[in-house]
């Protein structure tokens, strides 16, 4: 970067920026919003000498941001600390010598902010950046984000909130909630040409004219020659690859895989698809290494053509390798679901939207804008182009879509975690009685939208307080709310009341008959309830799993209520009325975790249980996070202290499920288990050895590791080494002060 865009200069000169007031700035995807945030974060760390928090919606984006900021931290002398999955401690280490930027998922940011308020250290933070602010309108994350913002608003003179997003339909209302000024620009770094393709007719979209669609017959090829690719997607891809890149957004996960194969059928007719063959071969080897010798047959078939699919069915390691390969040019086309549009930055010259549907739902304007926003690569291309393919029956809906207004963001606080929000306000002493609680609620987005949402805030709050009081979670003394130990434990674990109550009952029951012949019972206790909702194992899978159970696992099954009679009913395909379905599902999931815990690879487990390997892999991450919550919950509850030692190792080991010698390497944000094994076997056994290496040597030691990413791994290792050094140095300073001795 040698020059800022005009809008970036204007934004940095805003009075709100100079006076450190709250600000929301909104631009289309690819407009350069993040650079402003990073400039102001560095200013906060180096000029104002305060820490900063950077909140991002997904773990993968957090890891990408930690990796990209590592070199800046090393050069400018600040620390970059990751708070995602099982990484990050509450409260954070108090630094004496350097300032930190905490890069967090929304969930971890809430825990971090709660811990800083509790420890009376919140004023160590000077700036909080919220990326993708529109997530405040999404179901689960939205409630957490509103929770965070409401707590930050208690410190208006000390903490600046900087929020950024693509277009939001009710931006002024959100700004009122945030007590923020707004800055909006319709700017893109590259020019975007939008097209709508209906059969063989191609329409050019021009939003500055009316009507906005202009027919241009540019596609006159005979689609009947290809009965499989009737919409000509392969031809649209073939026009730009391999010299330029292409993203194809598909309706479903299975559609992604099928379309990737279909595109390869078209590309196979050209004579020059064999490019970067050595790099593609190395990529296949790397994927096979991550899969313990197994690679998806679809990927094996499509990678030689530079084409892959990308959806939640992939493991995190597979996604990381695919994304690196796309960014480095080894891959030229990704067939993906809509989640990639909201994920890490993978821009392309051409974006094709396979259908105006996401799953079974018609695409929203926000989703459409996010997808086409990936077209065009700033600094590499002067323009980008998008193609939305639709059938004649959908043209009217598409017309309405293009002329519609952006969707509103509505509060989700009433749907999720409201009880946890109330308990945390009492626990953190941010409110003392009902009147002060009502005052807090009047600052919320939920209150501003209460008429729209049909909610009586005072009654809703009273119902929640009645629930908590009737269950002994809070008591009233001298008209002040007092949170009991159960409530404090729920807040520590960031658990809603209902989840905390269910967990407490399960742990108390386990105390009476805990089975420790293996780790299965403990894994059952940290199996997250949230994963059970969408889990519907088929009978043949349940039959196979239960028919193969050994005596130790059967002992655990009996303890949680699944006795031999129930197993026989399962094997006889008979209904079970004496056991809640949730217990059966939870035990089923704990068996999956136990297989991974004992060293079985994701591929074999996903095959046995007939689940996507992405679900199985993500189960480890979800369970690791829940195990951390369970651990913090037990630390507060005196009667559950026995579980602290029993579960202490679970968050980290569930996060990685690997041999102990690989754990230090897995602390690196760009390294997964397969890559860690390769590094370890190549002689890079700890972070110090990687930190001392050079990118060329590191890249040669591992299958498919581009020099650019090898450099980032080395920078990440150096940063982690620096964090360790600073932590130890601070401890030495504290000890020295304690004994009042000068050490030269």
N, C-alpha and C positions, 0 to 999 in steps of 0.2 A: 504494500500500500504506500503510494507516494503522495496521494492527494485525496482529500475528503470530498464527497459530493456536496453540492451547494446546500441541500436540505440538512445534512449533518452539521455543517458549519452554523446554519441558522439555529438548529436545535441546541447546540452547545452554548449558543449565546443568549438563549432564553433567560428571562428574569427568574423563572422558576428554578432553573439549573444553578444560576449564580447565587440565589438565596436558599438553595437546598430545600425547596418545597417539593411536595409530591407531584409527580408528573406521569401522565400516560401518553405515550406516542404510538401512533398507529399508521402503518404503511403496508402495502402488499408484500407477500412473500418474496424474498430476494432483494429487498430494498436497502439492506445494509443496517438494519436496526441494531444488531448485536454489537457492532463496533462502538456505537455510542455508549452502550452499557459498560463495555470493557474499559473505555477511556475514563468514565466516571468512577468505576471501581478502583482503577489504579490511582486516580486522584484522591479517592477516599483513603486508601492505604498509605500513600506516600506523602500527601499534603496535610490531610486532616488527622492522620495517625490513628485511624480507627479501623476495625475489622468490617468486612462486608459479607453479605449472604447473597448467593446467586441461586434462585429457585427455578428448576426446570422440570417439565412434566414426566420424563421417562428416565429410567436408569441408564439406558444406552446413550442418551444425550448428555447426561451428567458425566459419564466416562469419557465421552468425546470432548467435552468442555475441559475436564481436568487435564486431559492429554494436551489440548491445544494451549492451555494457560501455563503448563509446566515450564516451558522455555522462558516465558515472560517472568515467572516467579524467580527462576534461577538468575536471570539477568538483572532484575530490579530489586531483588532481595526481599520478596514476600513469600509466604507459604500458601499452597493450594491444597485444601483438605477436602477429601471426598466423603459425602454423606449419602450413600445409596446402598440398598440391600443390607448386608451385615457390616458395612463399613461406617465408621463415625462413632464417637463416644459422647455420652451425655453426663455432665456438661463437658464442653470441649476443654482441652488442656489450656490453662491460662498462660499465655506467652508473655515473656518480659522483654524480649529482644526484637522480635519480628511480628508483623501483623499478618493476619490470615484472611483469605477468602474461602468461605465455606460453600462448596458447590453441592447443592442438595436436590433430591427429589422432594416433591410436595410433602410426602409423609414424613420424611426425615427432617425436613425444615421445621415442621410443627414440633417434633420432639426436641430439636435443638433450641428453638425459641422458648419453649416451655421451661427447659432446663436453665437457660440463661436468666429468665425472669425469676425462677425459684431461687437461684443462687445470688440474686441481686447484681447480676453482671450484664444485664441487657444493654446498658449504656456503653458497653465495649463495642457495640455495633453502631455504625454510622449510616450505613446504606444497605437497603434490601432491594434487590432486583428481581422482579417477577417476569419471566418470559412466558409467552403464550397465555396472556391474561384471560383469554376467552374460555380457558378451562374452568373458570369459576362457574360456568353454566353446565358443566358436566357432572354426572351423577355422584360418584364417590369423591373424586378429587376436588370438585367444586366446594363441597362442605368443608373440607380441610383447608382449602385456600381462603375461604371466607373467615374461618376460625383464626388463621394466621394473621390476616389483615386487621381483624377487629382487635387483636392483642397488640399489634404494632401501633394502632391508632391511640393507644394509651400513652404513647411517648412521642407526641407530634413535634416537639421542639428538639428532639435528639436524634430521631431516626427518619431518614428520607426514604420514601417508597418510590421506586422507579419501575414502572410497568410498561411492557410493550406487547403488541399483538398485531395481527392482521386486522382487517376491518371488523368492528363490532357494531351490531345494529343499534344498540342503546348505549353508545359510548358516554354520552353526557350523564346518564343515570349512574353508570359505573364510576365515573369521575367524581360525582357527588358523594357516593359512598366512600371513595378513597380520599375525599377532600383534596383532590388533585386538579391541576391544570391539564389541558389537553393540547396535543400537537398532532395534526393530521396532514399527510401528503399522499397524493396518488402517484408515487414514484416507483419506477422499476429500473434496475441497473441495466437491463437489456430490453430491447423492444420485443413485445409479444404479439404474435399473429394467432388469432383464435379461429378454428374451423369447426363446423358441424358437418359430419358425413352421414348422409342417408342413402343407403344403397350405393349407386354410382354418382349421386349428386353431391357436390361439395359446396358448402355455404361459408362465406367469409363473415366473421362477426366484427362489426364496427360499432362500438358503444357510443360513438359521438354522433351517429346518424340515426334517423328513424325512417323506416324500420331498420333495426340493427343487423338484420341478416341480408346478405347480398349473394345471389346464386352465381356460382362460377363452375362451369362444367370442366373440371380439370382431371377428373378420373373417368376415363372412357374405356379402361381395360375390361375385358370380359370376365367377370367373376365366375361364370359358369364353368370355366376351365378348372376351377379348384372348388370342388364340392365341400371340402373341409373348411377352407378359409373363405367363406362367402363374403365377408366384409373387407377382405383385402388387407388385413392387419399385417401379414407378412410382407406385402409390397410396401406398406407405409414404413415399416422398419427397415426394409432393404434399401430404401432411398437414402438413408443417412448413415447406416453402419457399414463398416467398422470405424471409419474415420471420425464419426461423431457418435454420440450416445443417445439412447432412447429408453424411456420408461413407459411401460404398458400397465395401466391400472385395471385390475380385473374385479369382477363382482364377488367371487368367492375364492377360497384357498384352492379348491380343486381346479377351478377355472384358470388360476395362475399357472399351475403345472401343465394343464392341457394346452394352453395358449403358447407356453414356452416351447413345447414339442412341435406345435403347428408352425410357429415361426421358423424353427430349424428346418422344417420341410421345404419352406420357400428358400431359405438361405443355402440349402444343399444343392440347389440348381445353379448357383454361381460358382465360378472357378477359383475365386480369390478369397474364400472364407478361411483358408488355413494361414492365419497370421498369429504371431505371438504364441506359437505352439509350445515352446519350452515353458513359458510362463503359465499357460493353461495346464500343462502336464504337472507342473509344480503345485498349482492350485488344487488339482484333483488329489495329489498325494497328501497335501495338507488337510483337506477335508477327510480323507481316509484316515489320517492320523488322529484327527479329532473324534472320529467315529470308531476308534479301536479296530481299525482295519476294514470298516464297512463304510460305503458311500451310497447315498441315495441313487438308485438307477436312473431317475429322471435327470438329476444333475450330471451324472456321468455321461449321459447321452447328449445334453445340451451345451455343456461347457466348451467342447471343441469348437462350437459355432459362436462362442462369446455370449451365450444367452443363458440366463438362470431364472428361477422363480424366487420369491422372497415373501414369506408370510409367517404367522406365529407358529406354524408347524415345524419351523427350523429351530435348532438349538441356538443359543446365544453365540457359541463359537462359530457355527456355520454362517450365521448372519454377519458376524464380524469379518470373516474371511471374504465373503461375497462383497461386502461394502468396500473393503480395502481394494479388492480386485477391480471393482467398478471405477473407483476414484483414480486408480493408477492406469486405467485403459486396457487392462487384460480382458475385462468383460465390457460389452458394448450395449447390452440390452437386459433390463430386469423387468420381469412380469410380476407385479406386486399387488397387494391389497391396499386399501386406502390408508392404513395405519402408517405406511412409509411416508406419506405426504406430511404427516404430523411428526415424523421422527427425525432422524439425523439428516444432515444436509447432503443429499445426493442429486445434484442438478443434472439436467440432460438437455441436449439440443432440441429433442422432440419428445413431447408427452402425448401418449395416446390413451384415451379413456375408453375402455372396451365396451362399456355399457353405462347408461345413466342410472345405474342401480348400485347400491352398496348393500350386499346381502339381499334381503327382500325389499328394502326401503328405497324409494326414489332419492336420488342424490340431492343434498342441500346445497345452497349457494356457497356456504362456507366450505364445504367439502370440495366442491368444484373449484373454487378459487385456490384452495391449498394445493390441489393436484396440478392445475395449470401453472401455479407459481413455481413449480420445479423446472419449468422450461426456460432455458437460457442460462448460460454460465458466465457470470460477471468476470471480466478479465480474460476470458477465453473466446467468447462468441459475442457478436454485436447484436444478435437477436435469438429468439426462441420461438417455437411454434407448438400449438396444441391441436389435437383432433379428438372431438367427442363423437363417438359412433353411436347412432341410435336408429331404431326401426321406425317406419312410417307411423306406427301406432303411438309412438312416444313424442312425436315432433311438437304437438301442442303443449305438452308438459315442459319440454325443453325451452320452448318459447317463453312460457311463464317464468321458468327458472332464471333465464337471462335478464328478464325485465323486473325481477322481484328485488325487494330490499333485503339486506343482510339480516339474519336471524338475531333475535334478542338473546342476551345471556340472562338467565333467570336463576335466582338463588336456589341452592340445593341444601341449605342448612337444615331445613325441616325434614329432609328425607334421610339423612345419614348423620350419625355421630352427634346429634344435638345433646344427648345426655352427657356424653364425654366433654362437650364444650362447656356445659353448665358446671360439671364437676371440676373442670380445670380452672375456671374462673374463681371458684371458691378456694380451691387448693392453692392457687397462686396469689391469693389475697387481692385480686383485682376487683372483687365486689364482696360485700359483706351481708347484704340483706336483699329482700325482694325489690325494693325501690331502686337500689343501685343496679340490680340486674335488669330491670326494665329500662333504666337509662342506657345501659350497654346495648340492649336489644334495639333501642331506637336509633342507634348508629349503624345498624346492620343493613345489608342489602335486602335481607329477608323482610325487614320492617318496611323498607321503601316500596317493596313489591307485594306487600301483604294483601292489598285489595285485589291486585291482579291474580294472585295465587289463591285467594279465598281463605286466608288464614287470619284468625284473631290471635295476635301475638301474645297478649297478656294471658289469654286462656291456654294457649299452647305451652307457654312457660309454666303456668300453674300446674298443668297436667304432668309436666316433666318433674317439677319439684315434688308433687304429691307422690309420684312413683318412687322417687329417690328416698323420700322421707318414710314412706310405708315399708320400704325394704331396709331401713336403718342405715342408709348410705350417708344421709346428712341429718343433723339434728339442729334444733334452734335453741340457743342460750342467749338470754338478754336481747332477743330479737335479731341475733346475728346467726348466720349459717355456720355450722361447724361440720367439716367433712370428716367422716370416720375413716378408719384404716382401709376398709374395702374400697372406698371412693378414691383415697390417695393412691392405692395400688393400681386401680383402673386408670387413673390419670398417668401414672408412671409408665404403664404399659400401653398408653394411648388406645385404650379399649372402650368401646361403648358399653353402657350398663348391661345390656342383655348378654353380650359376649362375655363380659367379665364374670357375670353370675354363672353362666354355663361352665366357664373355665374353672371357677372356684369349686363348683359342685363336682366336676370331674377330678380335680386334684385331691379334694377331701376324700372322695371315694377311693381313689388310688392309694392314698395313705394307708388304708386298712388292709390292702392286699396287693401291694406293688410286686410285680414279677420282674426279677432281675436276672433270669437265666440267660437273657440276651437283652439287646437294647430296644426290642420291638415295643414294649409297653411304654417306655419313655418317649419313643417316636410317636406313638399314638397320642400322647399327651400334648405334643407340640405340632400335631397335624392341624393346619388351619381350618376352621369351620367354613371359611369363605369359598374354598375350592369344591365343596360338596354340592353346591347348587346346580352346577352344569354337568355334574358327573353322573352318567347313566350307563354303568357297565352292562354288557350283554350277558345273557344267562350262561352261554358257553364259557365265557371268560371267568365268571364267578365259579362255575362248576370246576373248571380246571384248577383255579387257584386254591379253592378249599379242598379239593380232592388230593392235592399235593402237599398240604400243610404238614410240617413235622410236629413232633410232640411238644417242643418248646413253644412254637407259635400257637399251637392249640391250647396250651396252658394260658397264654395271654388272651386268646379269644374267649376262653371260659370266664376269665376274670372280668372282661368288659361286658359280659352277658351273652356271648355267642357260644352256647353249649353244644354238645354232640347232637342233641335232638334237633336244634335249629340247623346245624350243618346238614343233617340227614334230610330235613325238609328242603333245604337249598338244592341238594343233590337230586332230590326227587321232583324238583320243579314245582313244589307246593308253596302256597302263600305263607307268609310269616306275620302273625298278628301280635305276637308276644314281645317283639323287639322293635324299637323305633328304627326306621329306615336310616336315620342319620348315623346311628351307631354302626350299622353294617357298612355304610359308605365310608365312614371315617376309618374303620378298621381296614377296609379294602385299600384306602389311600396309604395308611401306615405300612401296609405290606409292600407297596411300591417303594416307599421311602427306605424300608429296611433292605430291600434288594440293592438299591443304590448305595446305601450306607455300608453294605458288606462287599462292595466292589464290583457289582454287576454294571455293565455299561448301559448307557441310555438306549441304544439301539435294541439290545436284547430285551430290556424291560418294556419298552414301548411296544415291541412285537408281542410279547407274552400277554400284556394287558390290553392290547388293541387300542392304544392311545397314541396320539401324535408325539413324536420325540420332543417337539417344542413344549407340549404340555408337561411331559415328564421332566424336562430340563428346568422349566420355569417353576415346577413344583418345589424343587430344591431351594430356589431363591425365595419363594413365598413362605415356605416352611422355616427357612433361616430367619426371616424377618419376624414371623410369628413366635419363633423360639425366643428371640430377643425380648419380645413383649411379655411372654410368659415368665422369663427370667426376671425382668424388672418388676412384674406383678408380685412374684414370690419374695423378692427382696424386701418388700414393704410389709407383707403379711407375715406376722411372727409365726403363726401356726403352720406356714408353708415354707419356712426357711430351709427345711431338709432338702427341698428340691433345688436349691441354689447350687449346691455342690454337684448334685446329680446331673443337672442340665447345663452346667457352666460351659462345657465344650461344644454344646450342640449348635449354637448360632454359626460359629465359624466353620465347623466341620460339615454342617448341612449346606453351607454356602458353596463349598468346593467338592466335598466327598472325594478326597484323594489322599494319597499317602502323605504323612507329615512333612517330608522333606521338600514337597512342592509348594507348601503354604506360603513361604516368603515370596516366591515368584508370582503367585496368584494375587498378591497385593497390587501388582501392576495393572492399571486400568485396561491395557490393550492385550492382556495375556489370559488365555483360557487354558484348560487342563491339558489339551493336546499339545499346544505350543509350549507350555511349561515343561512337559515331559521332554520335548525335543531340546529345549534350552538346557535342561538339567543333564541330559545324556551327552550334550555337546560340551559339557564342562562348566556351564554357567549355573553354579549351584546356589548362589545367593545374590542379593541386590547389589552388593559391592562389586562383584565380578562383572555384572552387567554395566554398572555405572562407569567402570574403568575401560570398558570395551569401546570399539568404534563401530559405526553403522555398517560398514562393508563386511567386517568380520562377523558381526551378529547376523546379518542377512544371509550369509553363506552357510550358517550353521543350522538354519531352519527352513523347511519346505515353505515356499511362497511367503517370503517376508520382504516386501519392497523396502528399498533403502530409506524412503521417507518415513515409513512406519517403524523401521529399526531405530531411526534417530529419535522418534517419539518415545519408544520404549526405554532407551538410554536416558533421555531427559526425565522420564517418569521415575526411573530408578534413582537418579541423582536427587530428585525432589524428595522422595521417600527417605533417602539417607539423610538429607538436610533436616527433614522434620524430626527424625530420630535424634539427630545431633542436638537440635534446638531443645527438644524435650529433656534430654539428659543434662544439657547445659543449664536449663532453668532449675532442674532439681539440685544441681551442684550449688547454684547461687542461693537457693533456699536453705540448704544445709549449712553453707558457709555463714549466712546471716544468723542462723540459729546458734552457732557456736562462737560467733563474733570473732572469726579468725580471717586474717588477710592471706590470700594465696597468690603468690606471684607467679 
